[in-house]
Amino acid sequence: MLAVEVGKASHVGRIRRANEDALFVGSRLFVVADGMGGHAAGAIASRTALEVLAGLDRAPVTCD
């Protein structure tokens, strides 16, 4: 059996006031979505990408 220890962290950086990054650590998938700091709705874009990809971690695994 393979065991992996993971952690997650993000930092706002030196210029921005808010962190727009989104992170997901699942049982089969790790996702980091950069918030595109300075662009309109960067936080929404990173969160939306993360939500879509996180759904893949919860989806059943099939072998066709």
N, C-alpha and C positions, 0 to 999 in steps of 0.2 A: 504494500500500500504506500502510495506517495502522499506525503504531508507537506503542505506549503504554509508558511506563516506570512501573513500580509498585513500591511498597514496602509493608511491613506492620510494624506495631508495636502494642503494647498496654501498658497500665500498670496496676499493681495498685490505684492510687489512694491516698488518704490514710488510709483506715480499715481495709481488709482486709489480711490477711497473705499470702493466696494469690490469684493472678490466675485467675479462672474463665472469662475470655473465650477464644473460639476464633476463629482466623483462617484463611482459605483464599484463596490467589491461584492461579487456574488460567488456562488459555489463553482461556477464554470467560466466566469467572465470578469475581467477587470476593465473598466472604462474610465478614461480621463477626457473630458470635453473642455477645451479651452474656451473661455468666455468672450473672446474677441474684444478685449477691453477698448473702450473708446467708440465702438460702433453701436448704433441704435439697437436695442434689444439683445445685446450680447448675452446677458444672463438667461434670457428666454431661449435663445438658440442653443446654448450649451445644455440647459435643462431638458429641452425637447429631444435633442439628440440622445442624451443619457436615458431618458424614459423609453425611447424606442429600442435602444440597444439592450437595456436591462430586461426588457420583455423576452429577449432571446435566451437569457439565462434561466428564465422560468418556463420556457417552452419545452415540451417533451422532446427527448432525443430519439430520432428514428433513423434506421438504417435501411435505405431502399436498395 
